[in-house]
Amino acid sequence: MAVKVTPVPNRLGTLLRKPGGISRDMALAAAGHNVERLREEFVGAIPGEIAALEELLAACGAGNVSPDILDAMLRRAGQILTLSGTYGYDPLDTVVKRFCDLAIGMIEKKIGDAAPVGVHLRAMRLVCPGAPELPPDEIADMLAGLSRVHAHYGVGREG
Amino acid sequence: MDSFNFSEVSALVIEPDRFSYGIIGQILRGYGLEDLVLITTGGEAKKLLPGGRFHLLLTESLLPDMAMTSLLKWIRRHPKNEVRFLPVVMLTGYAQFSRVTTARDAGVNSVVCKPVAPVTLFDHIMRAARPDRAFIDADDYAGPCRRFHDNTPDPEQSRRASDHPMEAFRLSGPGRGL
């Protein structure tokens, strides 16, 4: 088959250029306002999302976690990242990303030890909305501890 | 372009994450896009898209019922032009970021890293709306031309390393080689 190059009539572009729209700044301001209206409900859901991760881990038993469970936890962790990133919970965002790095590394290296997963879930609890706020040096110590866990298992950025 | 009219645009959003689903819906409504259908699976998309009603598809990269590449290939080889040429913006989470290249090779117009910020999504929709990006049909690829460049992303403008193609959208025209 020869390569065929077709100029595309972009229906979306045509509609967006129609008169009567709003400025980019107005659109972004309205969108930002709408997202803020969800803050209370969505931030309030974060502890439940961490609890769902804890339940997945608890269901494994015997100190082992399977790749399927890790994959399910990764999907769930993605939901927490949506919330932490959107609503500015930076320490939680960092810890959940560390968890994702760990889980991806464990799947790749076929590591089934549940202990490092549990450590990351406890770290999430420490920086979860509603928990007492940690001073920056304690957050730094906690992240350094997670880095040591990654290095021990040879995963994530330290892996 | 000084203004953008979303009032007649219809969008289909595939997003299994209920939080992301809610946030994207509110962002699009803020732009003035009211005709919005939110679904959670690729199977639902395959039923809805052939109607030709939608002008834009936003889809999560990790679908619960099929591989994203499978849905993209179905879209890009569809006999109806309204489906085949549909602008597709893919949303990808932190853990799935390695799928960006795969998605590009499957025929998406643009990739947005989650969490989606209003400014980032707006600029990527504008990228998908550009009129100067040809459609390529070949044995191993069908989709928007991948020899497409625009301005270097400005890291000051975004929480994520996402492109900000607004200037390119405003200045687009023949001969820019995009």
Interface residues (C-beta under 8 A of the other chain):
Chain A: M1 V3 K4 V5 T6 P7 V8 P9 N10 R11 L12 G13 T14 L15 L16 R17 K18 P19 G20 G21 I22 S23 R24 A27 L28 A29 A30 A31 G32 H33 N34 V35 R37 L38 F42 A45 L74 R75 A77 G78 Q79 L81 T82 L83 S84 G85 T86 K97 C100 A103 I104
Chain B: M1 D2 S3 F4 N5 F6 S7 E8 V9 D17 R18 F19 S20 G22 I23 Q26 I27 L28 R29 G30 Y31 G32 H55 L56 L62 E82 F85 P87 G93 Y94 A95 Q96 K114 P115 V116 A117 P118 V119 L121 F122 I125 M126 A128 A129 R130 P131 R133 A134 F135 I136 D137 A138 D139 P144 C145 R159 M166
